[in-house]
C-alpha cells in the first residue's frame, strides 16, 4: 500500500496521529473532521495514498465511494439534516487542502455558511455542445 510520510491522512491511517474513527476496513478509513463545517462533518479516505481523482485507480475509488455512501446514510439516520453534500475536491483551486483523495460528508442546513452553492444561469448551448464534444473525445473506453 502506498503512503506519503508527509501526508496527514497517511499519518492518521498509520495511527501516528489520533482520529475519531467511524469505520475501518481493509481498504478505507472514515473519521470525523476536526475542523467541521457543520456537526457530523466526516471524511472517507482510501488507506493507500492517492493525491487526487487523477491518480486513484477505479477499484479503490469505488471502495472509497461505497464507504462515503455508508457514512452519508449513517449521518442522515443519526442527525436527520435537511440536506447533505458529498464533496470531493481536486487541486488548490477546488479547495483541496489535503492532497490525499477523500470525500467530505457534509450535513447541511439552509442557514449554514458553506460556499458550495452557485446561482445557476443559462449557458450558451453551442459552447456547451462544443465542450461536450472535446470531453467525449477524451473519455476512457
C-alpha positions as CSV (number, residue, x, y, z in Angstrom):
1,X,0.0,0.0,0.0
2,X,1.4,3.4,-1.0
3,X,1.9,6.0,1.7
4,X,3.3,9.5,1.8
5,X,5.3,10.2,5.1
6,X,4.3,13.9,4.9
7,X,0.6,13.4,4.4
8,X,-1.6,14.0,7.4
9,X,-4.2,11.4,6.3
10,X,-1.4,8.8,5.8
11,X,-0.3,9.5,9.3
12,X,-3.9,9.0,10.5
13,X,-4.1,5.7,8.7
14,X,-0.8,4.7,10.4
15,X,-2.2,5.8,13.7
16,X,0.7,8.3,14.1
17,X,-1.9,11.0,14.6
18,X,-5.1,10.3,16.6
19,X,-8.5,10.4,15.0
20,X,-12.1,9.8,15.9
21,X,-12.8,6.7,13.7
22,X,-16.2,5.9,12.4
23,X,-15.4,3.0,10.1
24,X,-12.4,1.0,9.0
25,X,-12.0,-1.9,6.6
26,X,-9.1,-3.3,4.6
27,X,-9.0,-0.5,2.1
28,X,-10.8,2.5,3.6
29,X,-11.0,4.6,6.7
30,X,-13.7,7.0,7.8
31,X,-13.3,9.6,10.6
32,X,-14.7,12.8,11.9
33,X,-13.3,16.1,10.5
34,X,-11.6,18.0,13.4
35,X,-12.4,21.3,11.6
36,X,-16.1,20.6,10.8
37,X,-18.2,22.9,8.7
38,X,-21.3,21.6,10.5
39,X,-21.9,19.0,13.2
40,X,-21.4,15.5,11.7
41,X,-18.9,16.6,9.1
42,X,-16.8,13.5,8.4
43,X,-14.3,12.1,5.8
44,X,-13.9,8.9,3.9
45,X,-10.5,8.1,2.5
46,X,-8.6,5.2,0.9
47,X,-5.9,3.8,3.2
48,X,-3.4,3.9,0.3
49,X,-2.2,7.3,-0.7
50,X,-3.6,8.8,-3.9
51,X,-3.3,12.6,-4.3
52,X,-6.5,13.1,-6.3
53,X,-9.1,11.7,-8.6
54,X,-6.5,11.7,-11.4
55,X,-4.2,9.3,-9.6
56,X,-6.6,6.9,-7.9
57,X,-7.5,3.6,-9.6
58,X,-11.1,2.8,-10.3
59,X,-11.4,-0.1,-7.8
60,X,-10.0,2.0,-4.9
61,X,-12.2,4.9,-5.8
62,X,-15.3,2.6,-5.9
63,X,-14.4,1.2,-2.4
64,X,-14.0,4.7,-1.1
65,X,-17.3,5.9,-2.6
66,X,-19.0,2.9,-1.0
67,X,-17.6,3.9,2.4
68,X,-18.8,7.5,1.7
69,X,-22.3,6.3,0.9
70,X,-22.4,4.2,4.0
71,X,-21.3,7.2,6.1
72,X,-23.8,9.5,4.4
73,X,-26.6,7.1,5.2
74,X,-25.5,6.9,8.9
75,X,-25.1,10.7,9.2
76,X,-28.6,11.1,7.7
77,X,-30.1,8.5,10.1
78,X,-28.3,9.9,13.2
79,X,-28.7,13.6,12.6
80,X,-31.5,14.0,10.1
81,X,-30.0,17.1,8.5
82,X,-32.2,18.9,6.0
83,X,-29.5,18.3,3.3
84,X,-26.2,16.6,2.8
85,X,-23.3,17.1,0.4
86,X,-20.7,14.6,-0.7
87,X,-17.7,16.7,-1.8
88,X,-14.6,15.5,-3.5
89,X,-12.1,18.3,-4.4
90,X,-9.0,18.1,-6.7
91,X,-6.3,20.8,-6.6
92,X,-6.0,24.1,-4.7
93,X,-8.5,26.0,-7.0
94,X,-11.1,23.4,-5.9
95,X,-10.2,23.9,-2.2
96,X,-8.4,20.6,-1.8
97,X,-6.5,21.3,1.4
98,X,-5.1,17.7,1.9
99,X,-3.5,16.1,-1.1
100,X,-4.9,12.7,-0.3
101,X,-8.1,11.6,-2.2
102,X,-11.1,11.9,0.1
103,X,-14.8,12.5,0.3
104,X,-16.3,15.1,2.7
105,X,-19.7,14.0,4.1
106,X,-21.3,17.4,4.9
107,X,-24.6,17.6,6.7
108,X,-26.2,20.9,5.6
109,X,-28.8,23.3,6.7
110,X,-30.4,26.3,4.9
111,X,-28.7,28.7,7.3
112,X,-25.1,27.4,7.1
113,X,-22.3,29.4,5.6
114,X,-20.9,26.9,3.2
115,X,-19.9,28.4,-0.2
116,X,-20.6,25.3,-2.2
117,X,-23.7,26.7,-3.9
118,X,-23.8,28.9,-7.0
119,X,-26.6,30.7,-8.8
120,X,-27.5,28.7,-11.9
121,X,-27.7,30.7,-15.1
122,X,-28.3,29.6,-18.7
123,X,-25.2,28.9,-20.7
124,X,-24.6,29.1,-24.5
125,X,-25.8,25.8,-25.9
126,X,-23.4,25.9,-28.8
127,X,-20.4,26.4,-26.4
128,X,-21.8,23.6,-24.1
129,X,-22.1,21.2,-27.1
130,X,-18.6,22.1,-28.3
131,X,-17.1,21.4,-24.9
132,X,-19.1,18.2,-24.6
133,X,-17.5,17.0,-27.8
134,X,-14.0,17.7,-26.5
135,X,-14.8,15.8,-23.3
136,X,-16.3,12.9,-25.2
137,X,-13.1,12.6,-27.3
138,X,-11.1,12.1,-24.0
139,X,-13.4,9.6,-22.3
140,X,-11.6,6.4,-21.4
141,X,-13.0,3.4,-23.1
